[in-house]
Amino acid sequence: MKILVLNGSPKRDNSDTMHVTRAFLDGMIEAAPQEVKTVHVIDRHIEYCTGCFTCMRNGGACIHNDDMRAILDEMLASDLLLFSFPLYCYGMPAPLKALMDRTLPLSGMAMRKAGDRYVHVGQADVSRLRFLMICGCGFPNSRHNFEPAVAQFRNMFPGDPTVITVPESPMFNAPEASSVTVPRLALVRQAGKRYAETGTVDDTLLEQIGSPMIPEETYAAIVNGGMK
């Protein structure tokens, strides 16, 4: 499988969330050979979408001559798009949001009804693509934190894409937390292996991965204590 990882963290490989993403990919590679390419979005020149809709009217050509043209080609040549990012203001970091906005050339102006909503008819065939989101946050739990980012991702990429959310993610960059982070990453590797084998991850395993690694109150006290 050809996997394109779009890392939205400005911290690049030092991203808390990338610890989770690498573990997931390790599990996939354990199941079968995978071709993985990682794009650190912060390092690419991506202009902001101006909403002129030129790309939707003329076959996908954008007014901007930047790195997004090559990224779109890489996306369309992949089998799996894995979006890895930390939660920023209950959404994705600005560089990745700019990239998402610039996927507009994949769509045309025409609309069709899909269930109880309307969607743009695509200019490019993305039917073979699979989509996966891995998102970490610094809060002690998942409740009322990830929902906006998950809703946006599922609207962008319908078809029940796999979503993995992980609270307390700064602990993955803390060696002293290895007693809880190592077992959690083992669960993530298990999820990656299952995904490679079946194309899905069962809800029970997703819930385990998305649960707090240490009690919420304990984590909050540690964070608050470190701010003094």
C-alpha positions in Angstrom: 0.0 0.0 0.0 1.2 3.5 -0.9 0.7 5.7 2.2 1.0 9.5 2.2 1.3 10.9 5.7 0.4 14.6 5.9 1.9 15.8 9.2 0.2 19.0 10.3 2.3 19.7 13.3 4.8 22.6 13.1 7.1 20.4 15.3 7.6 18.0 12.4 9.0 14.7 13.7 9.0 15.9 17.3 5.2 16.2 17.3 3.5 14.4 20.2 1.0 13.0 17.7 3.6 11.6 15.4 4.6 9.1 18.1 1.1 7.7 17.7 1.3 7.8 13.9 4.6 6.1 13.8 3.3 3.3 16.1 0.3 2.9 13.8 2.5 2.6 10.7 4.8 0.1 12.5 1.7 -2.1 13.0 0.7 -1.8 9.4 4.3 -2.7 8.3 4.2 -5.7 10.6 1.2 -7.0 8.7 2.5 -6.3 5.2 5.1 -4.2 3.4 4.0 -0.6 3.0 5.4 2.3 1.0 5.3 5.4 3.3 6.1 9.0 2.5 5.7 11.7 5.1 5.1 15.4 4.2 5.7 17.9 7.0 3.2 20.5 5.8 5.0 23.4 7.6 7.9 22.9 5.2 5.8 23.3 2.0 4.9 26.5 0.3 1.1 26.5 0.3 -0.7 29.8 -0.5 -4.1 30.5 1.0 -7.2 29.7 -1.0 -8.8 32.9 -2.2 -12.2 31.4 -3.0 -12.1 32.5 -6.6 -13.3 29.0 -7.8 -11.0 29.1 -10.9 -9.9 25.6 -10.2 -13.5 24.3 -10.0 -14.3 25.8 -13.4 -11.3 25.0 -15.5 -10.4 21.4 -14.8 -8.5 21.9 -11.5 -5.9 24.5 -12.4 -5.3 26.8 -9.5 -4.2 30.5 -9.8 -1.3 29.8 -7.3 1.9 28.2 -8.6 3.2 26.7 -5.4 3.8 23.2 -3.8 0.1 22.3 -3.7 0.1 21.1 -7.3 2.7 18.4 -6.5 1.0 17.5 -3.3 -2.3 17.0 -5.1 -0.5 14.7 -7.5 1.0 12.7 -4.6 -2.4 12.4 -2.9 -4.0 11.1 -6.1 -1.2 8.6 -6.6 -1.6 7.2 -3.0 -3.8 4.4 -1.6 -4.1 5.9 1.9 -4.0 9.5 3.1 -3.1 9.6 6.7 -3.6 13.0 8.3 -1.6 13.4 11.5 -2.0 16.5 13.6 -2.3 18.0 17.1 -5.5 19.7 18.1 -5.3 23.5 17.7 -8.3 25.5 19.0 -10.4 22.4 18.5 -9.4 22.0 14.9 -6.3 21.5 12.8 -3.1 23.6 12.7 -3.2 26.5 10.2 -0.7 25.0 7.7 -2.8 21.8 7.4 -6.0 23.8 7.2 -4.5 25.7 4.3 -3.7 22.4 2.6 -7.2 21.1 3.1 -8.7 24.3 1.7 -6.5 23.9 -1.4 -7.9 20.4 -2.2 -10.7 22.4 -3.9 -9.4 21.5 -7.3 -10.5 17.9 -6.7 -14.1 19.1 -6.8 -16.2 20.8 -9.5 -18.9 23.5 -9.1 -21.8 21.0 -9.8 -23.5 19.5 -6.7 -25.5 16.3 -6.0 -27.5 15.1 -3.1 -25.8 12.5 -0.9 -28.1 11.3 1.8 -29.4 14.4 3.6 -26.7 16.8 2.4 -25.3 18.1 -0.8 -21.7 17.6 -2.0 -19.7 18.8 -5.0 -19.2 16.4 -7.8 -15.5 15.6 -8.1 -13.3 16.5 -11.0 -10.8 13.9 -9.9 -11.5 10.2 -9.2 -10.8 9.6 -5.5 -12.9 6.5 -5.1 -9.8 4.3 -4.6 -8.4 6.5 -1.8 -8.7 5.6 1.9 -8.6 8.3 4.6 -7.4 8.1 8.1 -7.0 10.8 10.8 -4.8 10.6 13.9 -5.1 13.5 16.3 -3.7 14.1 19.7 -4.5 16.8 22.3 -3.1 18.1 25.6 -6.4 17.8 27.5 -7.0 15.0 30.0 -9.9 13.4 28.1 -11.5 13.2 24.6 -15.0 14.6 25.6 -16.0 17.9 24.0 -12.5 18.4 22.5 -12.1 16.4 19.3 -15.6 16.6 18.0 -15.2 19.7 15.7 -12.1 18.3 14.0 -13.7 14.9 13.6 -16.8 16.3 12.1 -14.9 18.4 9.6 -12.8 15.3 8.6 -15.8 13.1 8.2 -17.5 15.8 6.0 -14.4 16.2 3.9 -13.9 12.5 3.5 -17.2 10.6 3.7 -17.3 6.8 3.6 -16.7 6.2 7.3 -12.9 7.1 7.4 -11.0 5.7 10.4 -10.4 8.3 13.2 -8.0 7.9 16.1 -8.0 10.5 18.9 -5.6 10.5 21.8 -5.8 12.7 24.9 -2.8 13.5 27.1 -0.6 13.2 24.1 2.3 15.4 25.4 3.1 12.4 27.6 4.5 10.6 24.5 7.4 13.1 24.5 8.1 12.6 28.2 10.5 9.6 28.9 9.4 9.5 32.5 5.9 8.6 31.4 7.0 5.4 29.5 5.3 3.1 32.0 1.9 4.3 30.5 2.9 5.5 27.0 4.7 2.3 25.9 1.6 0.1 26.6 -0.6 2.7 24.8 1.6 2.7 21.8 1.4 -1.1 21.7 -2.3 -0.8 21.4 -1.8 1.7 18.5 0.5 -0.8 16.8 -2.2 -3.4 17.2 -4.7 -1.0 15.6 -2.3 -0.4 12.7 -1.9 -4.1 12.1 -5.7 -4.7 12.1 -6.2 -1.8 9.7 -3.6 -3.3 7.3 -5.3 -6.7 7.5 -9.0 -5.7 7.5 -9.2 -2.0 6.5 -10.9 -1.2 9.8 -10.2 -0.8 13.6 -12.9 -2.1 15.9 -14.6 0.4 18.2 -13.4 -1.3 21.4 -9.8 -0.8 20.5 -10.4 2.8 19.4 -12.0 3.5 22.8 -9.0 2.0 24.6 -6.6 4.1 22.6 -8.7 7.2 23.2 -9.0 6.8 26.9 -6.8 8.7 29.5 -3.5 7.0 30.2 -3.5 8.3 33.8 -6.5 9.7 35.8 -7.7 13.0 34.4 -7.3 14.8 37.7 -3.7 13.6 38.1 -2.8 14.7 34.6 -4.3 18.1 35.1 -2.5 18.5 38.3 0.8 17.7 36.7 0.2 20.1 33.9 -0.9 22.9 36.2 2.0 22.2 38.5 4.5 22.6 35.6 3.1 26.0 34.8 4.1 27.5 38.1 
